[in-house]
C-alpha cells in the first residue's frame, strides 16, 4: 500500500473551523439532543457499569444505520432488559424481537456480519463476560494505544469505532485520558469532509474502474452515478471513471487529526462531535451556495460515493449549484 500523505495545515484548518461552528452554535449546533450517544438511558447512573455497557454495545452496532436509530434502540433495549448485562443469557430470537421495532425486520436475516447487530451484540457480550467480568470499563490499559488495541479485539469494532467508544468513556469521566490525546473516529462524514477540503491528493491514490472487474457494491454505486448524471455510460466504457477506497486513508487521517488535537490543544471530544454533526446534518443540504454562505469549514468539493461511503468517485462535485460566481470566488480566496 502506498504511503498516504496528509496535509497537516488543511486538517488544522478544518478542525478549527469545525470547533468555531460549534462554539458559535451555527446549524446544526442549535438543535437539542444533537448527539444521540450522549443521551444516558433513563434510570442509569452516569459512568456506571450499566452506562458503560450501553455505550460499548451501542457503538459496536453504530454503522449501516442512522446514529439516532441505533442509540434509541439501545436505550429501549436497556429499559426492556433492565441492564444490558442480560445479553449474556438472552436467546437470539428474543433479541431479534426486542430490537426489530427500531432496527427493522431485516435483522432476522442479515446479509453479512456488518448487517447483523444481533449477532454482534451476543458475541461481544459473551466475550466481555469471559475476559472482563462483563464490564467494558475494564478494557482500559496504561496507554491510549493499548486501550484502543483491546477494544479492537471485539466484533465490528476496528480503530474508528474504538476511537468513538474511547471518546464517550472520556466524555463521561469513565476513563481519565486527556481529551487532547485521544483519537477521533474517522467516519464517512469526516472522511468526505477531509477529502473534500483537499487534505489528501486523491488523484495520487485513485484507480480507474473497468467493466467486469467490479464488486457488487461498486457495480451498484457506478450504476447510481450514471443514473444520477454524474457520468455517462460512455465514460465508464472508455475507462474514464476514477475512484478511491476510503480504508487506505483511515489510519493516516486518524494520526493527523491526533497530531492537531495534541499540538493545538483542541478537544478530540468536541472535534469529533463537531465534524460528525456537520456531516450528518449540514452537509445533507447538499447545496454549494449554502455551504459557502453558512459553513466555515469550506469544502472545495463533495465527492459522491456508494451508500456505505466506501468508494468515492472523484472529479465530481455532487452538490447542487456547485458552479456559480459566489462559490468560485470563495474557493479562490482560500488558495
N, C-alpha and C positions, 0 to 999 in steps of 0.2 A: 504493500500500500504506500502511495506517495505521502511524503511529509506534508502536512497541511499548514499553510502559513495563514495566520490570522492577524489582521491589522489591529494592534492594541489601541491606537488612537480612536478608531471607529467604535470599538467596544466601550471605551471610556465615554465617548460622546453619547452613545445610546443609553448607557447606564445613568448618566447624569440627567439626560433629558427625561427618562422614564421616572426617575425619582422626583424631578421637578413637577411632572404632571400629577403625581400622587400628592405631593405637598400642596399644590395649588387646587386640588380637587377638580381637575379637569376631567370631563367624562372619560371613563365610567366611574371615577372615584367619588362621585356624588351619590352613588347608589348605596342603599342599605344592604347589609349581609352579602357583600360583594364576593367574599371568599368562602366558598362552601366548606372547605376543610377546617375553617376557623370556628365553625359553629359546633359547640360542645353538645352532645346528646343530653336531653333533659334528665336530671337526677344523677348525672355523672360528675364526680369531682375532678376539677382541673388537675392534670398531672398524675392522676391515679393510674393504677394498672388497667382499669376499665377504659379510661380515656386513651391510654397508650394502645390498647387493643383496637379501639375504634379507628385510630389513625393508622396503625400498622396494616390492618385488613382493608381499610378504605383505600389507602394508597396502592395496595397491591392490585386492585382491580380498576384503578383510575386510568384507563386507556380504552380507546374504541367507543367511548361514551362521553356525554357531557358531564363535567365535574359536578354540577348541581344534582344531576340524576344519581350519580354514584354515591355521594355523601348523604343525600336524602334517604336512599335505600339502606345505607349502613346505620343511619340514625334510627330508622324504623325497625331494622333488624335488632339493634341493641335494645330498643324498647320492648319488642316482642319476646326476646330471649332473656331479658334482664341483664345479661352480660354476654359478650362475645366469647367468654371462656367456654360457653356451651357448644361452640363449633367443634370441639374435640370429640363430642359424642353424638352429634346430630347426624342423621342419615341424609344422603344426597337428595332423594325425592322430597323430603320435608323442607330442605333448604331451598330447593327449586321453587316450591310453593310459596315460601316466605318472601323470596326475592322477585319473583316474576311480576308482581303488580307494578314495581318500579323499573325493573330491568328488561321486562318483556318475556313472552313465552319461549322465545328462541334460545334462552339459556339452557333449556332442557336438552337441546340437540346442537351443541356448539360445533362449528366447523373446524376449529383448531384451539390450541391452548390459550391464545390471546382472546378468544371469544368465549372462554369457559370460566366465568367468575366463580361458579360454584366449586368446580374442581380446584381452582387456585386457593380459595378460602379454606377448603377442607385439608388440602395438602399442607398449606402453611401452618394451619392450626395444629396439626399433628406434629410437625417438625418443631414448632415453637415449644410445644409441651414437652417433647422428648429432650430437647437440648437446653432450653432456657426456662424450664418450670412454667411455661405458658405466659411468660412476662417479657414483652418486647423491650422494656426498659433495660433489661439485662444484656442487650446486644452491644451496649456501649463498651468501647475499648479505650486504650490510653490516648489514641490519636484519632483525628477525623478520618484519615485514610483507612486505618484498620477497622474503624466502625463501619465505614461505607462498605468495605470488603465483607464484613459479617452480614450486613443487610442483603448484600448482593447474592448471598447463598440461597435466598428464598425464591420461590417460583414467581415469575413475572416481575421481578424487580429490575436488576441492571443498575448502572450508575445513575441515570436520570431519576428514576423513582426512589433510589436510595437517598439521593440528594433531597428529594421532596420530603421524605419521612424525616430526615435529619433536620430540615428547616422547621418542620412543625414541632419536633421534640425540643428544639432550641427555643422556638417561639413561646412554648408553654412551660419553659424552665424545667423540662424533664431531664435534659442533658445540659451541662454547663459549658459547652463550647462557645467560643466567641462568634457573634453573628457576622463579623468581618472575615472570618477564616473558614467558613463552610461553603461548599459549592451550591450553585443554583441548578435547578432542573432544566436541562435543555429540551424543552418540549417542542411541539410543532409550531407554536406561536413564536417562541424565542428564536427558533431556527429560521422561520420565514422572515422575521424582522431583521435578524443578523445578516442573512444573505441579501435581503432587500436593501440594506444600508451599505453594502459593499465591504463587509468585514472580511470576506473571503472572495478571491478572484475565481468565481465558479467556472469560468471558461477553462481554466487550467485542469479542472478535475471532472470535466464533463465528458460524455461519450454520445455518439450518435446512435440512435436506435434503428434497428433493421427488422424488416418483416421476417417472421419465422423464428426469431431469436428472443422473443419477449415472454416474460412470465405472465400468468393470468392477470395479476394485479396491474402490471404495466400495460398490458394489452387493453384492459378496460379503461385505464387512465388515458391512454393515447386516443382511443375512440372518443372519449369525452372531450378531449382537447380539440379534436377535429369537428365534432358536433357543435362545440361552443364557438367555433370560428377563430380559434387562436392559431390554427394551422390548417392547411388543406391536405387532402388525401395525397395530392401530388407531392407536397413537401415531404410527407412520410415515405412515399415510394422512392423518392430521389435521395433519401438519406440525409435530409436537412434538419431533422428534429433532434435537438440535443437535450440531454437530461443529466441531473446529478442525483446521487443517492445520499440521503441525509446521514446515514450511520457513519460515514467516513469523517464527518465533521464534529460529531458529538464530543469526543474527548478533547480535541483542541479548543473548541469553544468553551467547554467546561473549565479548562485550565486557564484560559484567557480571562473569562469573567471573574474567576477566583483571584487572579493577579490584580484585577481592577478593584475588587472589594477590599482586598488587603491594603493596597497602596493608597487608595483614595478614601479609605475608611467609610465605605458605603455598606450599609446593612444588606447582607445577602437575603434576609427575610423580606425587607422592603423591596429590593430589586426584583426578586423572583415574583412576588405578588404584583408589582407594577407592570412588568413585562407580560405576565400571564393575562392580566386584566386588559391591557391594551390589545393583545392579540385576540382574546376571547370575545371582546365587545367592540372596541373602537375599530379594529381592522375589518370587522364584518360589514361595516358600512360600505366598504369596497368602492370608494369614490376618491379619486386622486385630488380633487379640489378640496374636499372635506379634510383629507389627510394633511395637506399643506396649510390649510387655514387653521386647523384646530389641534393638530398633533405635533408636539415639539420634537418627537423622535425623527421625523422626516425621512422615511424610506424613499429611495430613488425609484424603486420598482417593487411590485408584489407578484412574485412568481406563482403561477398556477401549479397545482400538484394533484396527485391521486387523493382519494378520500382519506387515507391514513397519513398523508404528508410524508411518505417515504421517498417518493420520486418528485423532484421539482423540474419543471420544464422551463429552461432558460430562454432568453431572448424575447420574452413576452411579459407585458405588464397587464395583469388581469383586471385592474381597477377600471371603473368607468371614468370617462373624461380624463384619461391619462395624458392626452396630447392637447395642451392648451397653454396660452401665454403665461398664465399665473404660475402653473407648476414648473414650466420651463425656467422662468426667472428664479424661482425658489431653488431649484436644483443647481443652477449655475452660481448662485450666491454662496452655496456651501462648498464649492470647489476652491 
